[in-house]
Amino acid sequence: MCACVVLVVGMVAAINLAVPMLAASDLHPSASALIWIVDTYVLFFACLVIPGGAAGDRFGRKGVLLAGLALFALGALLSAIATDVPFLVAGRAVTGIGAAAVLPNTLAVLLHAVPAARKGVTIATWASMTGIGGVVGNVGGGAVLAGGSWRWLFAAAVPLSLVLVALVARIAPLSPRHERPLSPLGVVLLVGASVALLLGIVEGPEEGWASPIVLCGFTGSVVLLVLWTFVELKAEHPLLDPRLFRVPALRSACLGMTAIFFGMFALFYVNASFLQYGKGFGVLATGLGIIPLTVPVILGARHVGKLVRRFGVDGIVALAFLCCGGGLIGLSTSDASTPYPVYAAWLVVTGIGVTLALPTLSAAISGSLPPAQAGVGAGLQATTREFGSALGVAVIGTVLTGRFVAALPSDIRADHDPHTVAQALAAVPGRSPEVISAFVTGASTALRVIGVSVLVLGALVVLQSRLSRNTK
């Protein structure tokens, strides 16, 4: 079960390493297409993880887990052989649907398989796999991509998925089924609202913020979200009851979780390209280059509970956002001449913020709900994490593209209108220093915007938490 978690979470991190290769590939993706290639997987993962758990309850957790792994393998295969961007994005969508079926059912299978005395340790071990999955995705993805083709990343996932299918079929026990409703209309509306929101954000720089497609995206997102709320409120057994967000502590913790992953995966998206374009790192060195971020998570996560008991939830959450947002702003000061140890130090600062935030906010989400709704709490955590990740990639990709284009020399913009580094380098190969300088400028601005956004969101989270405590 832990290997399944590492596989689906690792793919979220690994794809960022392939962005420069994809940009220079024979698919010739635009800047917005690159964001969709990264985000489609995360978006379907985020929106379907709660329905995936409900499907496991109703149709059998082992069966849905096996179906999810098979879909993951199919989506990876489609991505590996894609001949154009829509084909690749479709493959990523299938892979995301598979991941959403895998993640919640791994925990459900584990909790059914172990005795009650071991459930606490089992949950902690399972949860730690999400962090390990990020490390494995960066290092393993870097090793695979060092072979020279982005297709190998997806191809490598196929046999891994099939091996896990065989192991799950042989080892995992069957568990009882429950008549849990699926609310397919609610699922469709939530996916549609999320896609429409990202459509508006992602297409803005290339299509124009007042263009019909962008305005329709934002308007459609609002309309679909309102319809989703109406449908879920009317449902006898909603998958995700909007009334839950009346609980102030739950509302602030979910916002906090979304904000932390918004910042972290925005960093992952830019970091991979910055180290390869700006610092000249190879893809394997780039995968290893993010490891300083994970050191505090590995060494410090077990001590966070003691800090919370000593300084209080609000104090630790405030410190977490200060470190995370401050670290991102610190990273925004880096350029091609910045020594890597300085860059790594800012990664550690950001990692400290992530380390303080994740267990604290996870406990806040779980503690805001009664024990009978523990499954809803777990689903909310997964949904907020993945949606924050998708939103972070979309926003930083949008800011990066806009600032990169503005920083290019005027003659390159006028004559070639490039929106990615690969397009600019192909158009004017003799002027790569100017192109790379424009990219570094764009990356710095994008990280600064994300860092400030994380600080503002963190202040809102702490303020909401304090107000909720004062009104009790």
N, C-alpha and C positions, 0 to 999 in steps of 0.2 A: 504493500500500500504506500509506503514511503517513497519507493522508487517511482510509482505512478505520479505522486505529487511533485517530485523533483522534475520529472519529464515535462509536465504541463506548465509548471511555473518557470522552469528553465527556458522554455521557448519564448516567454514574455521578454526575458532579458537578452537572449542570444540574438534576436532579430536586429537589434540596434547596431550590432557590430557589422552587419551585412549592408547597412545603408549606403556607405560609399561604393561598395561593389555593385549594388543594385542601381545606383545613380549612373554608373558608368557602363551598365550592361546593355545588351542589344535590345532590351525592352524599352529603353529611353524614357523612363518615367519622369513626369513633371514633379515639381516640389510637392504639390498636393497629393499626387499619386503615391509618393514615398510615404507620406504620413498615413494614407489609407492602408498601404501594405503593412505597416507596423500596427496600426490601430484596429483594423477589422477583427483580428484575432482577440484582442483584449476586450473590445466592445461586446462581441457575442459571448465571450467568457463571462463578463460582468453581468449582462442582462439575463443570462440563462442559468446561472449557478443555482439560484433558489428553485426555479422549475426543475432543474436537474436533480436536486435532492428530493423534490416532491415526486418526480417520476420514479426514482429509486424506491421510495416508500410504497408506491402504488403497484409497480410492475416487478419489483424485486431488485434489491441493490446490486447484487452480483451481476445480474443480466444487464442492467443499465450501465454499470461500470464497464463490462465487456463491450457493449455497444459503443460507449464513449471512446474507448481505446481504439476500436476498429475505425470509428469516424476520424479520430485523430490521425491514424495511419493513412486513411484515404485522403484527408485534406493535405497532409504533408506530401504525399505522392503527387497530387494534383499541383501543388505549389512547385515541386521540383521539376515538373515537366512543362510548366506554364510557358506559353508562346507569346502572351501579351499581358498587359497589366490587369484587365478585367478577369482573365483566367486565374491569375495569381491571387487577386483579391478574393475571388470565389473560393479558391483553395484555402485561403486563410480563414474565411468564414466557416467552412466545414470543420477545420481544425479547432476553431474556437468553440463551436457547438459540442464537439467531442470533449474538449477540456472541461466545459461546464457540466457535462455528465460524469466526468471522472472525479473531479475534486471533492464534491460533497459526499459521494458514495464511498470514497476510500475511508473517510472517517466513520461513516455509518457501518461499514463492514467491520472495521476495527473494533468499534464499541460493542458490536454484537459478539465478536470473537473472543474478547478478553474477559476475565472475571472482574467483578465489581471493584475489588481491591486494587486492580492495576489500571483502572480507567483514567485516573488523574495523570499518571506517568505516561500513559498511551497518548492522551490528548496533547500533553506538553511535547512529546517526541514528534507527533504528527505536525504540530504547529511550527516546530523548529525547521521542518523540511521546506517551508516556504522561503525561509532565509537561505538555507543551503541550496535550494533550487536556483536562486539568483546567482550565487557564486558559481555553481556548476554550469549554468547557462552562459555566463561570461567566459569562464576558462575553457569549458568544453566546446562552446561555440567558436571561440577564438582558435582552438586547435583544429577544428574541422575546417573552418574558413581559411586557415593558413594554406590549405591545398589549392586555393586560387579561384574557387567558384562559389557564388551564393547558393547555387542549386544543391551543393553538397550538404548544406545545413539542413534542408528539408529532407533530402534523401536519407541522411543519417537517422532521422526521427522515425522512418518507416520500420526498419528491422527492430529498433528498440521497442516500438509500440507493439509489434507482433510478438516479440519475446514476452512482454508483459501480459499480453492476451493469454498466451499459453500458461504462464505462471499463475495468473488470477484464476483461470479455468480449473487448474489443478489444485490450488491451495485454498482459495477463499471459500468460506462456508456460505451456505444459503441462509437467508434471514427471513423472518415472517414479513408478509406484505400488509399494508394498511390502506384503507380506502381514502387516500388523501386527494382532494380535487386538484386539477392542473390549471384551470382558468386560462385556456389558450388565448382568448381575446385579450386578457390583461397582459400576457407575455408579448403578443404582437404589438400592442400599443406602446409598451415600455421600450421594446427594441426600436420601434419606429421613431419614438420621441428622441432617443439617444442618438440614432443615426442622423436625424434631422439637425440636432444641435451641433454635432461634429461637422456636418456638411456646411453649415453656416460659418463655423470657425475656420475650417480648413480651406475652403474655397475663396475666402475673403481677399487674400493678397493677390491672387491671379485674376479673379473675376471682377473684383471691386466690391467694396462693402455695401454699395447701394444697388448691386446687380440683382436681377430677379431670382437667381438661384440661391443667393445668400439670404435675401429677405424671406424667400419661401422656406428656407431651412430653419431660420429662427422662428418664424411664425408657425410653421408646421410643428416644431418642437413644443411650443407652448400649447397649441391646440391638442396635440396627441397626449401631452402630459395631463391636461385637464380631463380629457376623456378617460385616460387610464385611472386617474383618481376617482372619477365617477363610477367606473366599472368595478373597481376594487371595493369601494364603499358599499356598493349594492350587492356584491357577492356574499353568499352565505358563508363561504370559507375562503377568503382571499389569500393568495399566496403571500403578498406583502401588504398588510393592512396600513393604509396611510395614517390611520388614527394613532399608530404607534409613535409617530413623530410629535404628538402632543406632549410627550414626556420630555421635558427640557434637557435632562441629563443625557438621554439617548440621542436627542437631536444634536447636541454639541459634540458628543463623542463621534457620531457618524460624520459630521462636518470635519472634525479633526482628523479622522482616519482618511477621509477623501483628500484633505489638504496635504497630509504627509506624503501620500503616494503620488499626488499631483506633482509635488516638488521632486520626489525621488526619481520618478520615471521620466520627467522632463530632463533631469540631469543625465539619466542613462542615454536618452536620445541624442543629446548634444555631445556628451562626453566621448562617445565612440567616434564621431566624426571629427571632433576637435583634436583628439590624440592622433588620429590618422592623418588628417589634413594639416593641422596646425603644428603638431610636434613631430610628424614624420614617423610615428610608431607603426610597426607591422600589426596585423590583425590579432595575432596571439598576444603580443605585448600590450595591445589595447585591452583585451580581455582580462589580462592580469592587472592592468593599470587601475581598475576600479576596486581592487581588493581592499585597499586601505579603508574604504567606506564600510566594509563588512567587519573589520576587526573589532570595533566597539560592540557590534551586535553579538558576535561570537563570545567575546570575553565578558561583556557587561550585562547581558539581558537578565541573568539570574539574580542580579543585585538590585534591579529596579524596584522590586516589591518593598525592600527595606527602605529605600529612599522615599517611596510614596508614603509609607507609614510614618516616616520622620518629618517630611516636609509638606505632606498633603498633596492631593491630586492636582489642584490648580497650580501649585508651585512647580511641580515636575512637568506638567504640560506646558506651562509658560517657558520654562527652561528649554524644553524640547524644541519648541518652535523658534526660540531665540537662536539655538545652535543650528537648527536646520536652515532657517532663512538666512542667518548670518553666514553660514558656511557657503550657501549658494552665492551670496553677494561677494564673499571672498573669492570664490572660484571665478566670478565674472571679471576679476581684475587680472586674470592670467592671460598671457599672450604667448607667441611662439618662443620668446626669450625667457619665459618663466621657468626656473629649474623644476624638474618633476617633484623633488621632495617638498617644495613649497605648495605645489598643486595637491600633492598627497596629504599634506597637513590640513588643508581646507576640506578634503574628502573625509578625513577623520572627524573634524568638527561636525560636518553634516551627519556622519554616521552616529555620533553621540546623540544628536537630536532624534534620529530615527530610533535608536536603541531605547531612549527614554520614552518615546511616544507610543510605540507599538504595544507593549504589554499593558501600559497604563490605560490607553484608549480601548484596548480589547476588553480589559476588565470592566471598564466603565459601561461598555455596550452590554456585556453579559449581566452586569449587576443592575442594569436598568430594567431588565425584564424578569418576570417570574420564572422559576425553574421549568415550568411546563412549556415555555417558549424558548428553550435553549437552542433548539434547531433554527428558529427564526433569527436568533442572535448570531449564530455561526454564519447563516446565509447573508445577513446584513454586513458582517465583517468582510466576507469575500466580495460582495457586490460593491461596497464602498471602496475597497482596495483597488479592484480592477477598473471601476469607473473613474476613480481618481487618476489611475495610471493612463487610461485612454485620454482623459481630458488634459493631463499634463503634456503628453506627446503632441496633441492637437494644438494647444496654445503655444508651446515653445517652438514647434515647427512653423507655425504661422508668423510669430514674431521674428524668428530667425530668417525666414524667407524675405519678409518685407525689409528688414534692416540690411541683409546681404545685398539685395538688389540696389537699395539706396546708396550703399557704400561703394559699389563698383564705379570705376571711371565712367564718365558720361558717354564717351564714344563707344564703349563696350555695350552699355545699356541701349544706346540708340541703334547701333548696328545689328545687335544679336539678341537683345532682350532675354538673357538667360535668367533662370530662376533657381538653378542648382549649381554647385561647384563643378560638377561633371560637365554640364552644358557650357559653362563659361570656359573651362579648360579646353574642351573640344573646339570651341569657336576661336579662341585666341591662345593657342598652346604656348606661344612665346612670352606670355605675360602672366605666368602662373604666380609670381610673387604678389602682384596686385590683386589677383583673384583670391589667393589664400588670405591676404591681409583683410579683404572685404569680408570673407567668411569669419575670421577671428573677431572682427568688429561686430558682426551679426550675432555670433555666439555669445560674446560678452554682454551685449544688450539684452539678449533673450534670457540669459541666466540672471541678470539683474532684475528683470521684470518678474521672473518666477520667484526669486528670493524675496522681493518686496511683497509679492502676492501672498507668499507663505507666511510672512510676518503679520500681514493684515488679517489673514484668515485665522492665524493663531490667536491674535488679540480678540477676535470675535468669539472663538471657541472658549477662551478663558472667561470673557465677559459673560457669555451665556451661562456657563457653568456656575459662576459666582452669583449671578442673579437668581438662578434656580435654587441655589442653596439658601439664599437670603429670604426667598419667598416661602420656604417650607415652614 
